[in-house]
Amino acid sequence: QVQLVESGGGLVQAGGSLKLSCAASGRTFSLSTMGWFRQAPGKEREFVAAITWSGAITYYADFVKGRFTISRDNARNTGYLQLNSLKPEDTAVYYCATGGSVRVKTSSNYDYWGQGTQVTVSS
């Protein structure tokens, strides 16, 4: 079993920044791809970013447009999502997850999920 605990969410003004963290515990040796998803009320959960175990390959949703950066520190069993130039439409619950290495932009690719952290961007 893998447990994921997120932190770093909060309320920011448009144009501001947040850094989200995802700390893993348990069977961390089984971790592979780490992904981030988000979900706003009444909307489907959508892919944000993903990173392979080594960090050599990253994936981003089109709406990111250079504003977000995904990273990981395997020695600390922690993943990160840096959010810059935030917009009100970025308001959502952000989730981290770990899973396979093929369908990295699909929710079903992931076996373990964090509790989610709320990001609210005011105008």
N, C-alpha and C positions, 0 to 999 in steps of 0.2 A: 504494500500500500504506500502511496505517495500522498503527502499533504502539502498543499500550496496555500501560503498566507500572503495576502497582498497588503500594500500600504502605499501612501503617497497621494491618494485622491483628495479632493477638496473643492472649494469654491474659489474661482479666479475670474478676473475681468478678461474680456476679449483682448487678445494679443499677448496674454500672459503665458506662463509655462508651469508645468508640473513634471515631476519625475516619479513614475510608478515603479514599485519594486514587487517582486514575487519570490518569496523565500520558500524553498522546498525542503522537506524533511521526510524521513522514512526510507524507502528503498530508492534512494537517489541515484544509485548506480544504474538503474534502469532508465533514467531520463535520456531522452533523445531530442526531438524537436520541441521547442517551446514556441507557443503561439499566443497572440493577444487578440481578443474579440471584444466587441462592445454591443450593447443593446439599449436602445431608448424605449420608453413606454409605447406600446402599441406597434412596435417595429420588430422585424426579424433580427436575430443576432447576426452580426456581420463581421467578417474577417478584417483585422487591422494590420497585423504584421506577424512574421514568424522568423525563427532563426534556427539553424541546424546545431547539432551538438557541439561541433568545433567552432561555431561562429563564422565559418568561412562563407556561408551563403545566407543571405537575408531576403525576405519577401515582404512587399508592402502593397496595401490596397491603393487603388488609383487616387482616392480622395486624400491620401496623406500628402502627396505633392511636395515631398521634401521636408515637411514640418515635424515628422516623428522619426525617432531613431531607436531601433531595438538593439539590445546587447545582452550579454550574459557573462557571468563570472562563475565558472564551474567549481573553482576552489571554494567559493562561498555558497554554492548551491543556490544562486540567486540570479534571476533575470530582471531586466530593466526595460522600461519603455519611457523614453524622454519625449514629452509633448511640448512643442513650441508653437508660437503663433496661434494659440487656441481661438476657436470660433464658437459662437453659441451652438451651432449645429453639431459640435463635438460633445455636447452634453449627453452623457450616457453612463451606464454601469460598465466598467471595463473589467474583463476577466482574463486571467492567464491560464494556460493549459499546457500539458505535456503529452506527447504521443508519437506517432510514426513519422516517417520521413518522405512519404510519397504525396499524399493528398493534403498538403500542409495548409491549404486555404479553406478546408472544409471542416466543420465542427466535428463530424463523425471520425475524423482522423485522431482525435485526442481522447485519451483514457482518463486523465485526471484534470480536475478543474479547481480553481480557487473560488473563494466566496464572492468575489467581485468587489470593486471599490468605485464609489460614486465620484464622477467628475462633472462638475457643474460650471459652465462658463456663462457669465453674465454680460449683457450688452450695455 
